[in-house]
Amino acid sequence: MVATEYNSPQTIIDNLHSAVIVIGENLQVICMNPAAEMLLHISNNRAMNKNLRQLVINEHEFFDRLERSLISAHPYTVYEDQLRLHNQKVIDVDYSVSPVQYLSSGKFLLLEFIRLKTRQKLSHEESILNQYEASKSLLRGLAHEIKNPLGGIRGAAQLLERELSNDEDKQFTQIIINEADRLKNLLDRMVGPKDMPTKSESNIHKILEHVRQLVLAENDNINLHVDYDPSVPELYADESMMIQVILNITRNAVTAIDSTASTPGEIIYKTRTRRNCKIGSHSYPLVARIDIEDNGGGVPADLVEKIFMPMITGHAEGTGLGLSIAQSLIQQHNGLIEFSSEPGRTVFTILIPINTHPENPDGATQ
């Protein structure tokens, strides 16, 4: 069976989230993957045949280890090291070195780098996903236990209403029925949407513009700017769900801005693509990144770790369900919502895989 371009060794290396560099016996660069190009701030074509000492400078211990590994053919791993690059930037990395020897072409070293902040980011993303799944499981169980007696209370109120002849007395049973229905609806919203996404080819900029017009119609004191990348491909997504996600986040931003009247309200929609992006335990060759930035007061420190949990809100009038529902809807698209916040600048980032191959709807690799 002939291998396709999607499962060739080079394609696998190119799609790795970690930076991979192959060097020869004289420490010259043979090749590197896109993640390594980003790490070292140089393209594969420009780096090819250069001595690695031209890319990583004044790191004598680093090169001593490489030369010893070439001689001994022993692999090794170094944790939490600092390397200075050719552009004077310093990077914090873990790296592994694996000697490879071919009888016909000599000795090579395979270097694999993982930036520490990337590892911490992945750990944080995994924590968000695990925390959200745990809270959803808890809420499902809680909702089930509450709905059973709630149904009994509602049924008893209906039976009691039939026995009453006085309309004035019936208004009290109607209050019980209405409140039982309100609590059931609240529980349903806490647990999250039940509908499965109906996915189709969707233009993210069309979705953003639709939400932008809605928000501007509701708020005449907000300046909503855009910074779109027209090269972002269409998403394989449920358009109505994506509208709900962006609307929920934007309305949160509007509320945050309203609480800080000292500066004009500014919201920015920004789109970009990200290559070789890891979400949870999966790597995706191409991901759409949608940033929603506001100049509000920021997320309170005590809410940072639980902002996506249901019923968590920093506003007295809020329900605490907007971000929880948004995260649930994006997870149904194999994506993730993350954020960074400080007073005057909060950015919620939606990461959603782009369906690049019809035979692989998720576009993911393990």
Number of C-alpha atoms within 10 A of each C-alpha: 3 5 8 8 10 11 10 12 11 11 13 13 18 20 23 21 22 23 23 24 23 21 24 22 14 14 19 18 23 20 19 25 23 22 23 24 19 12 17 21 15 17 15 19 12 10 20 17 16 16 16 20 17 12 18 20 16 14 13 11 9 16 16 10 13 24 16 12 18 22 11 10 18 13 17 13 12 13 12 13 13 15 17 16 19 17 12 11 11 12 17 17 19 17 19 16 23 18 21 17 13 8 6 6 8 10 17 23 25 18 21 19 21 21 19 17 12 15 14 11 12 16 13 15 19 15 14 22 19 13 15 19 14 12 15 19 12 12 18 15 11 13 18 12 11 13 16 10 12 18 15 12 14 19 15 14 19 16 11 12 19 10 9 12 9 9 9 9 11 17 12 13 20 15 12 17 20 13 14 21 15 12 15 17 11 15 18 16 16 22 22 20 15 9 9 11 17 11 14 12 14 16 15 23 19 12 17 21 14 13 20 21 12 12 17 13 10 11 13 9 13 17 13 17 13 15 11 16 12 10 9 19 19 16 21 22 23 19 20 12 22 21 18 17 23 23 21 18 19 24 15 21 24 20 16 22 24 17 11 16 11 9 11 13 21 19 23 19 21 18 22 17 18 17 17 19 22 25 20 19 11 14 20 24 20 22 27 23 19 23 22 21 25 27 23 28 20 20 19 13 9 9 13 13 12 15 20 26 24 22 15 17 21 16 12 7 8 13 14 20 22 25 22 24 23 25 23 22 25 21 15 17 22 17 20 22 24 15 15 13 19 14 13 16 16 22 22 19 20 23 25 28 29 27 22 19 10 9 8 10 12 18 19 22 15 9
